[in-house]
Amino acid sequence: MNTTTIKASVITLLAALTMLLTNAHAQEPVQVGISYYPTNVINVSASIPMFTTEDVTHSARAGITYAFSGLPAVNASYVLSGPREGRTQTYVGAGVGLAFPQAPAASPSLSGHALTGVNVLITHSFRAFTEVFVAGNSFGTRMSFGVGINYAFGGGN
């Protein structure tokens, strides 16, 4: 894999996050998180609330994923979060990803995904979460169950 491709992907992701961060107008705080999926995948993501309608928060979520088998990827999701009930908050989302497989694949692989999960408030700023992630591309489809932790800038409401 070309290091220039990875650098360009990271710069593009950071630029998109910066643009979204400056336009966030929702009640929920910006969150960053790390998650682990037993299929040997680690994901680092940032969720940026855009707006709230009724009791639903609409967020943009961007992530960088690394599979230990050598398949780095970037992804973007549109996430809908329900109102917090006690210490828990549920969410669903969908999006697209771009993986950079090693040889013999010659070009990046585009994928679609759907996710659902539950955030559990641990402290004012930290949340644990579990989620189910279903993704598919030209190589196949996979469903994964992941666990992780989020940090909310400014704490929760």
Buried (B, 14 or more C-beta within 10 A) or exposed (E): EEEEEBEEBEEEBEEBBEEBEEEBEBEBBBBBBEBEBEBEBBBBBBBBBBEBEEEEBBBBBBBBBBBEEEBBBBBBBBBBBEEBEEEEBBBBBBBBBBBBBEEEEEEBBEBBBBBBBBBBBEEEBBBBBBBBBBBEBEEEEBEBEBEBBBBBEEEBE
